[in-house]
Amino acid sequence: MASQKSDVEAPPQFSERDNVLTEDGLPNYSQATTFDSPPSYDSLFGRVKAAKQESTGIFSFLKTFFIIILSTIGFTIIIGILMAVPISMIVMGALYKDDCPIDHLIPIYLIVAGSFGCAKNLFSFIQRCRKSEAEREEDQKNVNPFETIVNCFLFAWFIAGCVFIYRIFDDVKFDNPSDPHYCHRTLYWYSFWITTAVYIIMGASCCCVCLVGCLAALFGNQE
């Protein structure tokens, strides 16, 4: 009797059967109920989910959502793409520096604005690369004096550029380079539209803010 018991193969331990598939090739219960860990709250999905749980209303959630999106790597890529705009301003101003006798300040306006724009974008990009996510969130609460000075200068210089460009709109000539009212066609129209685009973007941004406000008020009343 004892020999028969010794000949019987011992059943596998639970840990050994745990990773064995069933006869029809399907995973067993432990394999089917094993899930990967949920996404970390450091991920974009986790941060959005946390913002939704912590927000007090739709407007608060939308505000936090836009801040999260702007702080992601996608925003860094956008900064890199936007570097093309100030670089093109420098190139256009340098190429046609002496081709606008009606107002020689227009190419200078492009060169100066492009140079400060590049410096500002590079500074922001370097700061984002050197600092961690927690440090970047902390910096959002503080005002950087360098960026404040640059922003104030760029705003004042933009107003001056508007004066340079728009005041000669009715008098500028494009055909005769010897004419005192001459300005190179490419230079002037580039300056005109790159400046006008700022107003277009500002108007579109105001419309978006008004739309978000209306939606927030609508959903807030429903709640």
Sequence and secondary structure as in RCSB ss.txt:
>XXXX:A:sequence
MASQKSDVEAPPQFSERDNVLTEDGLPNYSQATTFDSPPSYDSLFGRVKAAKQESTGIFSFLKTFFIIILSTIGF
TIIIGILMAVPISMIVMGALYKDDCPIDHLIPIYLIVAGSFGCAKNLFSFIQRCRKSEAEREEDQKNVNPFETIV
NCFLFAWFIAGCVFIYRIFDDVKFDNPSDPHYCHRTLYWYSFWITTAVYIIMGASCCCVCLVGCLAALFGNQE
>XXXX:A:secstr
 HHHHHHS     HHHHTT   TTS   HHHHT       TTSHHHHHHHHHHH SSHHHHHHHHHHHHHTSHHH
HHHHHHHTHHHHHHHHHHHHTTTS TT THHHHHHHHHHHHHHHHHHHHHHHHHHS HHHHHHHHTS  HHHHHH
HHHHHHHHHHHHHHHHTTTTT BSS TTSTTB  HHHHHHHHHHHHHHHHHHHHHHHHHHHHHHHHHHHHHH 
